[in-house]
Amino acid sequence: MKTRKILSLILKSLLLILGVIIVAVIIRTVTFPDAQPYFEKCKVSDSDFIPLNDVRLQHFRTAIQIPTVCTSIDNCNFTAILQLHDHIQESFPLIHSSNFIQRILFANYTLLYRVEGTNSTLPPYMLVSHLDVVPAKAAEWQVDPFSATVKEGYIFGRGTLDVKQTLFGMMEALEFRLAKGQRPIRTFYMAMGHDEEVSGLRGAKAVANYFSSRGITLDFISDEGMVVADGILPGMQTPVALIGIAEKGMATFEFSVSVTPGHASMPAGETSIGILSKAMVSLEQNPHENFFGKGPERLLLEYVVNKMTLPHRVLMANLWLFGPLIARAFALKPNTNAIIRTTTALTMFNAGVKWNVISSTAKAVVNHRIHPLQSVADVLKIDKKIIQDDRVKVKILSAYEPSPISPTDSDGYRILHQSIYQIFEVPVAPALFIASSDSKHFVKLSKNIYRFAPSFLNSAELKGIHGNNEKIKIKNYEQTINFYYHLMINAEKSANLKSAFDKGHQDL
Ligand SMILES: [Zn+2]
């Protein structure tokens, strides 16, 4: 009788706890605030709307037709890059004849424009784009990649998304302002590297040195990076604009093992191939730490949780309960796994010269993309710990640190958010950029670096970047021009933006 009473008491308590948890989950799901501020949308009927007329379209198409391909730092089509310089100069006569705009050349091919504002007390900002493109395999395209064919509502061509649309978008916007007699109030720069696709080590690096040698810092930097993702983020009911607030670092390590060579007829214990293989298998089977809930993805969820489908909203608004489950789910898919940890990719393995000789050395190359909560040194240390074998030597072939995480409560972030919303009317959220851009050279110039290009893309269109049939919707190119126009205008009157953002944000 007594045991029965105790059991029923335990059962009742468990049910009570479960009930409390369910109520807490429901309350949190329905009361989690909307972190999105709203702004007036940019309309075609606005007196300052910039239409994509034939002249502007032709400027852009000609830019696409100039094949500014870079395959390595020494192997760029430099003639084409100079041709693009000329085309920029011819397309924007007001920019090039204004006495408050300075055009500066770096490493012969990289351009920096300095637009001096009328109010020198406002801190300057910088817009970043680049002149070069990656190669295109013409045989795999529907159209010639450098024809700038206009078809089915798109402009096709290498560089239409990466990233001549931002280059010409910002220039058209500025030229338009000048034609209207608007001199910018706030000083800003426009940087256009010539070797972004192959490291930025000559172009962007020289631009960075220019600023640091003069002691100039920037209030914020807007570079290419993430996009307006249409149907890409699972659980979202609407497209969402993602601003990259950090980018991953990279480290390429070479692991090697050396043993005394010998004849295959008398193998003595372990071979270099055996030792190294074991080490590589350990690296592959022991992924680095899962940082879900500690990195930029947490902020992303805070900003979009209200725009998710109900099942996603229940899960994401209750990380206190479902966090470990979601962390595991993120780790299962390569694209979400890349967001939450430093990834490990075994990319090369070489050993042996002859079938009957025990190879004295074996070498393997591992490429890591480093999460912003780790450093190159951390990754090296962890790899050594996983391998736990002193016979495996490691050499750093190349490496750069992940970027710092830029804040979402800065003026620069708010200006970008506002401009994106005005053009696209979609939720905006911070995120981790898993690729890299020229902005890695600018981390000392500003703590507010945001990686976003105003491209509205579904997953098929996204594949065109560095892939085949890269194309931009004609309408999206028009949006790009107007986005930069709004960005420039908003940057000049950002003082009262803060209150619009203060209302909604809450930590998950
Ligand atoms: Zn690019």
Boltz pocket constraint, residues with backbone or C-beta under 6 A from the ligand:
constraints:
  - pocket:
      binder: B
      contacts: [[A, 130], [A, 132], [A, 162], [A, 163], [A, 196], [A, 224]]
      max_distance: 6.0
